[in-house]
Amino acid sequence: MTDEAITVDGARKKYGAKQALDGLDLTVARGTVHGVLGPNGAGKTTLVRILSTLLRPDAGRIEVAGHDVVRQAYAVRLRIGLLGQHAALDEELGGRQNLEMFGRLHHLGARRARARADELLERFALTDTGRKAVRHYSGGMRRRLDLAASLITEPEVLFLDEPTTGLDPRGRAEVWASVRSLVGGGTTVLLTTQYLEEADQLADRVSVVDAGRVVADGTPEELKKATGGDRIDVVLRDAGQLGAAVALLPVDPAGVSVDPDRRLLSAPVTDRMAALAGVVRALQDAGVEAEDVVLRRPTLDEAFLHLTEGAA
């Protein structure tokens, strides 16, 4: 057994004139969460469909759990789970009934399907739902049940394609906790998401995809550092003083970004504490009132925008 759960070498896929994947390379280590980020149309969903054997690539070597997705597609399907963007549940059935149905569809047999449903309901804190129809579930409960259904066969690799789209913060937190529990048990997770906070919270490594290629790969912290060092944010009381404040700050004006709607100035700095003291002193000496001055690290949002700035 290798250390890689997923290996993608030169994957290509074309839809008519559109090149969805253009020689994409990706490696995912076993027992980790690997995030895939990218703008709309970057190729994320195409990649997941190929990895889960729902779509054939035009070219490239692609292996999941040690098996080729084209030549050994059946072996791959036995080892994976997939949670798509839309729930695959029967709205009129209860949670237990849904899980038992998925178990029977996976040829578990009635007794094993019931036992597996019990295990998963307990694991995802859904045992008290009884026979209540899924249409009465909250968004977070529904998504957790969908996640449980994708684990009926105890997959080695789980694909989560934008798993928390449309959920409120509480629902997202519930799904995040479930994903962390899965990885703690040894499951490998490939996560595509448009919520950068989600990747920051869950992913051990992140690959940024743009125009069908991986344009950056690393831990969330490595990607943030690639965007630049520390930043200082200044929120002024009067938006009319933004221009004057830019000239006052002891930083390179070329690196300062201005957001008039938020009365915000943001600038990269090298010496954190010296910059903080210098900014506060300069504003006070000029009589410019600041509501807030904050030192911070770059965010994954900023790294994403920096790395995909050429995207449409």
C-alpha positions, 0 to 999 in steps of 0.5 A: 500500500502506498502513502497516496490515496489519490494520484492524478498525473496529467489529467485532461478532459474537454467538453467541445471547445472548452478544456475543463482539465488541462494536464492537472496533477494532484497527489493526496496523502492517506488519512488527510483532508485535501481541499480543492479550491478554484473559481467557478468553471475551474474544473473542480467538479469535473475532477471529482466526477473523474475520480469517482468514475462517473466520467472518463478522462481524455488522457492522464494517469489517475489512481484512487485507493491504488486502482486505475479509475478507467481500467479498474473502475469497479474496484475504485467504486468499492473503495469510495464514497461520494457526497455531491452538491445535492442530497441523494435522500428519499424525502418521504422516508425516515433517516433509518429507512434511508440508510437501510435502503442504501445498505440494501442497494450496496448488497449488504443484506437486511441484517447487516444493513440494519446494523450499519444504519444503527452505527451511522445514526449513532455516529452522526447524532441522529438516533433521536430522529425516529421515523420522522421523514427527512423533509422535516429535517433541518439543513444540517441534519439532512446533510449529516444523514447524506454524509452517513449514507455515503459511508455505508460501505466504509470507504477508504476515500470520500469525495465531498463536492461543496458539502455545506453549500446553502447551510447556515453557520450551525449546519456547517459546523455540524458537518465540519465536526463529522468530517473531522471525526471521519478523518480521525478514523482513517478516511481520506477526504477530498473536499471541493468548496467555495467557502474558503473558511471551510478549507482553512478549518478542515484541510491539511493541504489545499490545491488551488485549481485555475483553468484546469490546472493546479496553480498552487499547492500547500498547507493553508498556512503556506498559501497564506504566506505566499500571499505576503507577510503580516498586514495592518488594518486601519478603520477610520472614523471618517472615510473622507480622511482615507487619502490623507491617512495613506500618505501618513502611514509609515508603509509603502503606499503602493501596497496599501489597499483602500475600501471606502465603504468600510473606511478601511486601509490595509497594508503589508508590514514587515516588523509587526510591532514597529509598524503598529506603533508607527501607524498609531503615532502617525495618525495621532500626530495628524489628528486622524481618528481611527476606530480600530487598528489590527495586526493580522496574518493574510487570510486564505481568501486573500491567498485565493484571490492572489493566486487566481487573479487571472481568472475571469 
